Amino acid sequence: MGRMSTRDANQLELMQGTLDLLILQTVALGRAHGHAIARSIERRSDEVLQVGHGSLYPALQRLLKLGLIIAEDGISENNRKARFYRLTAKGRKQLFTEASEWQRLSDAIARILAPVAEENP
């Protein structure tokens, strides 16, 4: 999977499937071209997550191949040719499943990281 980094050059390895989930969630909000998807992820994460083209476009191709998104040619807000992506019914179902699993995992990790008054040895 690709990489994401913070603006201060720290780099975190994306867990398998994380970028796919972020893309699915972004296009669930409405059709978008690649640059807009990357920018939305950056903005919505308060600039913590940075999605490079080297990670984004292979992920989009993977999602297209799986039938989770479809692509349509169009014109961007800058009046340039662009490929717009949107979620399919199959993609919506996958998004729900993956987001639910991610939330379950996130909750479990939060429980482990939460301070404990005292653990029995």
ZAFIMI-227288 format. One record per atom (N, C-alpha, C, O): x, y, z. Coordinates in steps of 0.1 Angstrom, whole numbers, padded with zeros to 4 digits, always signed. Layout:
N
XYZ...
This chain:
121
+0008-0012+0000+0000+0000+0000+0009+0012+0000+0021+0011+0002+0003+0024-0003+0011+0036-0003+0015+0041+0010+0014+0035+0020+0020+0053+0010+0025+0060+0022+0017+0073+0024+0012+0079+0014+0016+0077+0036+0010+0090+0039+0020+0097+0049+0028+0090+0056+0021+0110+0049+0030+0116+0057+0024+0129+0063+0014+0134+0058+0030+0134+0074+0026+0146+0079+0034+0157+0073+0044+0154+0066+0030+0170+0074+0037+0181+0068+0052+0182+0073+0061+0187+0067+0054+0177+0086+0067+0178+0091+0076+0167+0087+0086+0164+0094+0073+0160+0077+0081+0149+0070+0081+0136+0078+0088+0127+0074+0074+0135+0089+0072+0121+0095+0064+0113+0085+0055+0118+0079+0067+0100+0084+0060+0092+0075+0055+0080+0082+0061+0074+0091+0042+0076+0080+0035+0065+0086+0031+0056+0075+0026+0060+0064+0033+0043+0077+0029+0033+0067+0014+0031+0068+0009+0029+0079+0007+0032+0057-0008+0030+0057-0010+0015+0060-0004+0006+0053-0019+0012+0068-0023-0002+0070-0030-0007+0057-0037+0001+0050-0029-0019+0054-0035-0025+0042-0050-0021+0042-0057-0024+0052-0055-0016+0031-0069-0012+0030-0073+0001+0035-0084+0006+0032-0064+0008+0042-0068+0021+0048-0070+0032+0037-0080+0039+0038-0061+0033+0028-0063+0043+0017-0076+0040+0009-0083+0049+0006-0078+0027+0006-0091+0023-0001-0103+0028+0007-0112+0033+0001-0103+0026+0020-0114+0030+0028-0116+0045+0028-0127+0050+0026-0105+0052+0029-0106+0067+0028-0111+0072+0015-0119+0081+0014-0107+0065+0004-0112+0069-0009-0127+0066-0011-0134+0074-0015-0131+0054-0006-0145+0051-0007-0153+0061+0001-0164+0065-0004-0149+0064+0013-0156+0074+0021-0157+0088+0014-0167+0094+0014-0146+0092+0007-0146+0104+0001-0155+0105-0011-0163+0114-0013-0155+0094-0019-0164+0094-0031-0179+0091-0027-0188+0093-0035-0181+0086-0015-0195+0084-0010-0201+0098-0009-0214+0099-0009-0194+0108-0007-0199+0122-0005-0203+0128-0019-0210+0138-0019-0199+0122-0030-0202+0127-0043-0190+0124-0052-0179+0122-0048-0193+0125-0065-0182+0122-0075-0171+0132-0074-0173+0144-0071-0159+0127-0076-0147+0136-0075-0136+0130-0084-0135+0118-0086-0127+0139-0088-0115+0135-0096-0104+0133-0086-0105+0136-0074-0093+0126-0091-0082+0122-0082-0077+0133-0073-0075+0131-0061-0073+0144-0079-0068+0155-0071-0077+0160-0060-0073+0162-0049-0090+0160-0063-0100+0165-0053-0101+0154-0042-0104+0158-0031-0100+0141-0046-0101+0131-0035-0089+0132-0026-0091+0132-0014-0077+0134-0031-0065+0135-0023-0066+0148-0014-0063+0148-0002-0071+0159-0020-0072+0171-0012-0082+0170-0002-0081+0176+0009-0093+0163-0004-0104+0162+0006-0099+0154+0018-0102+0157+0029-0091+0143+0015-0086+0135+0026-0076+0143+0034-0076+0143+0046-0068+0151+0028-0059+0160+0035-0066+0170+0043-0063+0172+0055-0076+0177+0037-0084+0187+0044-0092+0181+0056-0091+0187+0067-0098+0170+0054-0107+0164+0064-0098+0158+0076-0104+0156+0087-0086+0155+0073-0077+0150+0084-0069+0162+0090-0059+0159+0097-0073+0174+0088-0066+0186+0093-0051+0185+0088-0042+0189+0096-0049+0181+0076-0036+0181+0069-0026+0170+0075-0014+0171+0072-0031+0162+0084-0023+0151+0089-0019+0141+0079-0008+0136+0078-0029+0137+0071-0027+0127+0060-0025+0133+0047-0032+0142+0043-0014+0129+0041-0010+0134+0027-0011+0122+0018-0004+0112+0020-0018+0123+0007-0020+0112-0002-0012+0115-0015-0017+0124-0022-0002+0108-0018+0006+0111-0030+0000+0104-0042-0008+0094-0040+0002+0109-0054-0003+0104-0066+0002+0089-0068-0005+0081-0074+0014+0086-0063+0019+0073-0065+0012+0062-0057+0013+0051-0060+0004+0067-0047-0004+0058-0039-0019+0059-0043-0026+0049-0044-0023+0071-0047-0037+0073-0050-0042+0066-0063-0052+0059-0062-0034+0068-0073-0039+0063-0086-0039+0047-0087-0048+0042-0093-0029+0041-0081-0030+0026-0081-0042+0021-0072-0048+0011-0076-0045+0029-0062-0056+0025-0053-0069+0027-0061-0078+0019-0060-0070+0038-0068-0082+0040-0077-0084+0029-0087-0095+0024-0089-0073+0025-0093-0074+0014-0103-0078+0001-0097-0086-0006-0102-0073-0002-0085-0077-0014-0077-0092-0013-0074-0099-0024-0076-0097-0002-0070-0111-0001-0066-0120-0002-0079-0131-0007-0078-0115+0004-0090-0122+0002-0103-0123-0013-0107-0134-0018-0110-0112-0019-0106-0111-0034-0110-0121-0042-0101-0126-0052-0106-0122-0038-0088-0131-0046-0079-0145-0042-0081-0154-0048-0075-0148-0032-0089-0162-0027-0091-0168-0019-0080-0180-0018-0078-0159-0014-0071-0164-0006-0060-0166+0009-0063-0174+0016-0057-0159+0013-0074-0161+0027-0079-0162+0026-0094-0158+0016-0100-0168+0036-0101-0168+0037-0115-0161+0050-0119-0161+0060-0111-0157+0051-0131-0150+0064-0136-0158+0069-0148-0163+0062-0156-0158+0083-0148-0164+0090-0159-0155+0101-0163-0150+0108-0154-0154+0104-0176-0146+0115-0180-0154+0128-0179-0167+0128-0181-0148+0139-0175-0155+0152-0174-0145+0163-0174-0133+0162-0177-0150+0175-0170-0142+0187-0169-0141+0192-0155-0151+0193-0148-0129+0194-0150-0127+0198-0136-0131+0213-0134-0135+0220-0143-0131+0217-0122-0134+0231-0118-0124+0241-0124-0126+0253-0125-0112+0236-0128-0102+0244-0135-0103+0243-0150-0094+0247-0158-0114+0238-0155-0117+0237-0169-0107+0228-0177-0104+0230-0188-0103+0217-0170-0094+0207-0175-0101+0194-0176-0110+0191-0168-0097+0185-0186-0102+0172-0186-0098+0164-0174-0086+0166-0169-0107+0157-0168-0104+0149-0156-0113+0136-0156-0123+0135-0163-0108+0127-0148-0116+0115-0146-0122+0115-0133-0115+0117-0123-0135+0114-0133-0143+0115-0120-0147+0101-0116-0150+0093-0124-0146+0099-0103-0149+0086-0097-0161+0088-0088-0164+0098-0081-0169+0077-0088-0181+0077-0079-0183+0062-0074-0179+0053-0080-0190+0061-0063-0192+0049-0056-0203+0041-0063-0213+0046-0068-0201+0028-0064-0211+0019-0069-0219+0013-0057-0215+0015-0045-0230+0006-0060-0238+0000-0049-0229-0010-0041-0229-0011-0029-0221-0018-0049-0211-0027-0043-0201-0020-0034-0198-0024-0023-0197-0008-0039-0187+0000-0031-0194+0005-0018-0187+0006-0008-0206+0009-0019-0213+0014-0007-0214+0003+0004-0212+0006+0015-0217-0009-0001-0218-0020+0008-0204-0023+0014-0203-0026+0027-0194-0023+0006-0180-0025+0011-0176-0014+0021-0170-0017+0031-0180-0002+0018-0176+0009+0027-0183+0007+0040-0176+0009+0050-0195+0003+0041-0202+0001+0053-0195-0010+0061-0192-0009+0073-0192-0021+0054-0185-0033+0061-0171-0028+0066-0168-0031+0078-0163-0022+0058-0150-0018+0062-0150-0007+0073-0142-0008+0082-0159+0002+0072-0159+0013+0082-0163+0007+0095-0158+0011+0106-0173-0002+0095-0177-0009+0108-0165-0016+0114-0163-0016+0126-0158-0024+0106-0146-0031+0111-0135-0021+0116-0129-0024+0126-0133-0011+0109-0123-0001+0113-0127+0005+0126-0119+0007+0135-0140+0008+0128-0145+0014+0140-0143+0004+0152-0138+0008+0163-0145-0008+0149-0144-0019+0160-0129-0020+0164-0126-0020+0176-0120-0020+0154-0106-0020+0156-0101-0008+0164-0093-0009+0173-0105+0004+0159-0102+0016+0165-0106+0017+0180-0099+0021+0189-0118+0013+0183-0123+0012+0197-0115+0003+0205-0112+0006+0217-0111-0009+0200-0103-0018+0207-0089-0012+0211-0084-0014+0222-0083-0006+0201-0070+0001+0203-0071+0012+0214-0063+0013+0222-0082+0020+0213-0084+0031+0222-0085+0025+0236-0080+0031+0246-0092+0014+0238-0094+0008+0251-0080+0004+0257-0077+0005+0269-0072-0002+0248-0058-0006+0253-0050+0006+0256-0042+0006+0266-0051+0017+0248-0042+0029+0251-0047+0037+0262-0040+0046+0267-0060+0036+0266-0066+0044+0277-0058+0041+0290-0054+0030+0293-0055+0052+0298-0048+0050+0310-0057+0041+0320-0069+0042+0320-0049+0033+0327-0056+0024+0336-0051+0028+0350-0039+0030+0352-0060+0028+0360-0056+0032+0373-0045+0023+0378-0034+0027+0383-0047+0010+0378-0037+0000+0382-0041-0013+0376-0052-0018+0378-0031-0020+0370-0034-0033+0365-0029-0043+0375-0018-0041+0381-0035-0054+0376-0030-0065+0384-0019-0073+0377-0021-0076+0365-0008-0075+0383+0003-0081+0376+0001-0096+0374+0009-0103+0368
